[in-house]
Every structure is written in structure tokens, then in C-alpha cells.
């Protein structure tokens, strides 16, 4: 893939065996460290996240289904559960809602990127949705997951007793995100190519979106 051609493994700067050893040592050490210095729950969640990403996403899902990033993306949602359990020693509905926010965010975040680099995924035989589905189908899927994501951010309001600061921020940011998602859908329905669709605008904007959502969550208790 041209997008990843300069990465250490692709260039041969490090070999597969070196990468495997480094990744294994780092993973085991991080779980042991969490268990020893934080708590067992956080360590167990971290171990699950690592195992699910490596075995579930990378080995089982990535090259077998267009839904790879949907279910495999669950590994990327685990940090909110790990962080919450590290501080409180337990889990509750609030971190689960945050988990679901990131879960629904992942497809509309990543599919625009794979839409832009569709040819790379086709060449690498990785069945990301944009590599195997019509652009209109991809755009419709982006819109659906975007609505689910925005709705879930608002569920946090009653679940975590958030104030108007968070709710207002989530509503405005959600509206902007949905606008961008619908812009891609509108362009796809008109049969425009990705130079007009500009999917990377949503990809890059989605990073800012999630950052600001969590900034609002962090600030909210101080103005509640």
C-alpha cells in the first residue's frame, strides 16, 4: 500500500520477528505494570484489548469481511473502560456509553480514509467497505453510523448527569459532523469522484470532533 510504504516494517527497517518480539514484550509488560500499580480490572481490560486487536481484528477480521473496522474497532474503544476502571476500580454505565460513542465513531472516521485510498486496499486485498462496495453504499453507511454516534453522545447527558456545556457542545459538534457526512452522501448520489467528495475532510474533522467531545466531558464537572 502506498499509504503505508514508508513504515518501518514495509521498508525493512525492522523485521517481522523483531516487531513481534517488541510488541509481545511491550504488551506483556504493560499488562503486568497495570496489574501491579493500578488494579487487576484495568490490567484484564488492557489484555483483552490487545488480544482482540491482534487476534480478532488483525488476524481474523481484517482480510475476511468488510465489517472488519466495525467490530475490530471495538479494541480502540477499550481505553475509556481501562481509564475509568483505573480511577474508580469498577465500571458503570457512563464509560459503557463512552465506549459506544467511540464504537459508532470508528466507521465514519475510518471509511472516508479508506474511500480516499480505495485502490490501495484493493491492491492489498483488504476488503475495507469502500474497496468492495459502491461509493453510495459507503456514504449511506457513514451517515447511519454518524447518526448513531451523535445519538449516543446525547445519551451521556442523563446517564452521567452532564450539564448544558457538554450537551450544547455535543449538539453543535454533532450537527457539523452530520453535515459533513451528508455532504459525502450527496456527492456520491451525484456520481462525483473522490476529488470532489473530499472524504479526507470528514476523516480529519472526525479527529477534531472526538477530541472536542472529550474536552467537553473533562470541563463539564467544573461548570456543572
C-alpha positions in Angstrom: 0.0 0.0 0.0 1.4 3.4 -1.0 -0.1 5.0 2.2 2.0 2.7 4.5 5.0 2.2 2.2 7.3 4.2 4.5 6.6 2.4 7.7 9.5 0.5 9.4 8.1 -3.0 8.6 7.3 -2.1 4.9 10.8 -0.6 4.3 12.6 -3.4 6.1 14.0 -1.2 8.8 12.8 -3.8 11.2 11.9 -7.4 10.5 8.7 -9.3 11.4 10.5 -11.2 14.1 11.8 -8.1 15.7 8.4 -6.4 15.6 6.7 -9.5 17.1 9.2 -9.7 19.9 8.9 -5.9 20.6 5.1 -5.9 20.5 4.9 -9.0 22.7 7.3 -7.7 25.4 5.6 -4.3 25.4 2.1 -5.9 25.7 3.0 -8.2 28.5 4.9 -5.5 30.4 2.1 -3.1 30.1 -0.5 -5.6 31.5 1.9 -6.6 34.3 2.5 -2.9 35.1 -1.2 -2.1 35.3 -1.9 -5.1 37.5 1.0 -4.2 39.9 0.5 -0.4 40.1 -3.2 0.1 39.3 -5.6 -2.8 39.6 -6.4 -6.2 38.1 -9.6 -5.0 36.3 -7.7 -2.4 34.3 -5.0 -5.0 33.5 -7.6 -7.5 32.4 -9.3 -5.0 30.1 -6.0 -4.0 28.6 -5.1 -7.6 28.0 -8.4 -8.1 26.3 -8.0 -5.0 24.1 -4.5 -6.2 23.0 -5.7 -9.8 22.3 -8.8 -8.7 20.5 -6.9 -6.2 18.2 -4.2 -8.7 17.3 -6.3 -11.9 17.1 -9.8 -10.6 16.4 -9.2 -7.6 14.1 -5.8 -8.1 12.5 -5.8 -11.9 12.0 -9.5 -12.9 11.8 -11.4 -9.9 10.5 -9.2 -7.6 8.6 -8.9 -9.7 5.4 -12.1 -11.6 5.7 -15.0 -9.1 6.0 -16.0 -5.5 5.0 -17.2 -5.2 8.6 -13.6 -5.5 9.8 -13.3 -2.0 11.1 -16.8 -2.0 12.7 -16.1 -5.0 15.1 -12.3 -4.7 15.1 -12.7 -1.1 16.1 -14.0 -2.2 19.5 -10.4 -2.7 20.6 -9.9 1.0 20.1 -12.8 1.7 22.4 -11.3 0.0 25.3 -9.1 2.8 26.7 -12.2 4.6 28.1 -13.1 1.4 30.1 -9.4 1.0 31.1 -9.1 4.6 32.2 -12.4 4.6 34.1 -11.6 1.3 35.9 -8.1 2.6 36.7 -9.6 5.6 38.6 -12.6 4.1 40.1 -11.8 0.4 40.4 -15.0 -0.5 38.7 -17.2 0.1 35.7 -20.6 1.8 35.3 -23.0 2.9 32.5 -21.1 6.1 31.8 -17.9 4.5 30.5 -20.0 2.0 28.6 -21.8 4.9 26.8 -18.4 6.4 26.1 -17.3 3.0 24.7 -20.3 3.1 22.4 -19.6 6.6 21.3 -16.2 5.6 20.0 -17.6 2.3 18.6 -20.0 4.2 16.4 -17.4 6.9 15.6 -14.9 4.5 14.2 -16.6 3.6 10.9 -17.4 7.2 9.8 -13.9 8.1 10.9 -12.1 5.4 9.0 -14.3 4.7 6.0 -13.6 8.2 4.5 -9.8 7.4 4.7 -10.3 4.0 3.0 -12.6 5.7 0.5 -9.7 8.1 -0.4 -7.2 5.2 -0.6 -9.6 2.6 -2.1 -7.1 1.5 -4.7 -4.5 0.7 -2.1 -6.9 -1.6 -0.2 -8.0 -3.3 -3.5 -4.3 -3.9 -4.4 -3.6 -5.2 -0.9 -6.7 -7.5 -1.0 -8.0 -5.9 2.2 -11.9 -5.8 2.0 -12.5 -2.5 3.6 -16.1 -1.5 2.8 -15.0 1.2 0.2 -12.9 -1.5 -1.6 -15.8 -3.8 -2.1 -18.9 -1.6 -2.2 -20.3 1.1 -4.3 -19.4 4.7 -3.2 -23.1 5.4 -2.5 -23.4 2.4 -0.2 -20.3 3.5 1.7 -21.7 7.1 2.1 -25.0 5.8 3.3 -23.2 3.6 5.9 -21.2 6.6 7.0 -24.4 8.6 7.5 -26.1 5.8 9.5 -23.2 5.4 11.9 -22.8 9.1 12.3 -26.4 9.4 13.5 -25.9 6.5 15.9 -22.7 8.2 17.2 -24.4 11.6 17.7 -27.4 10.0 19.4 -25.1 8.1 21.8 -23.2 11.3 22.7 -26.5 12.7 23.8 -27.4 9.6 25.9 -24.5 10.5 28.1 -26.5 13.6 29.2 -28.9 11.7 31.5 -26.6 8.8 32.2 -23.7 10.9 33.6 -25.8 13.9 34.6 -24.0 16.2 32.2 -24.7 20.0 32.1 -25.6 22.3 29.3 -21.9 22.8 28.5 -21.5 19.2 27.4 -24.9 18.9 25.8 -24.5 22.1 23.8 -21.1 21.1 22.6 -22.2 17.6 21.6 -25.2 19.0 19.8 -23.2 21.6 17.8 -20.3 19.2 17.0 -22.8 16.5 16.1 -24.6 18.8 13.7 -21.3 19.7 12.0 -20.3 16.0 11.7 -23.7 15.1 10.2 -23.4 17.9 7.7 -20.1 16.6 6.5 -21.4 13.0 6.4 -24.4 14.2 4.3 -22.1 16.2 2.0 -20.3 12.9 1.1 -23.6 11.1 0.6 -25.0 13.9 -1.6 -21.8 13.9 -3.8 -21.9 10.1 -4.0 -25.5 10.2 -5.2 -24.5 12.6 -7.9 -21.7 10.2 -9.0 -18.9 12.6 -8.2 -15.4 11.1 -7.8 -13.4 11.5 -4.5 -11.6 14.6 -5.7 -15.0 16.3 -5.4 -16.3 14.3 -2.5 -13.1 15.1 -0.5 -13.6 12.3 2.1 -10.5 13.3 3.9 -12.3 16.4 5.2 -14.5 14.2 7.3 -11.6 11.9 8.3 -9.6 14.8 9.6 -12.6 16.6 11.1 -13.6 13.4 12.9 -10.4 13.5 14.9 -11.1 17.1 16.0 -14.7 16.1 16.7 -13.8 13.3 19.2 -11.1 15.4 20.8 -13.5 18.3 21.5 -16.2 15.9 22.8 -13.8 14.6 25.4 -12.6 18.1 26.2 -16.2 19.0 26.9 -16.6 15.9 29.1 -13.5 16.9 31.1 -14.6 20.5 31.5 -18.2 19.8 32.3 -17.8 18.8 36.0 -16.2 22.2 36.7 -19.1 24.2 35.4 -21.9 21.9 36.5 
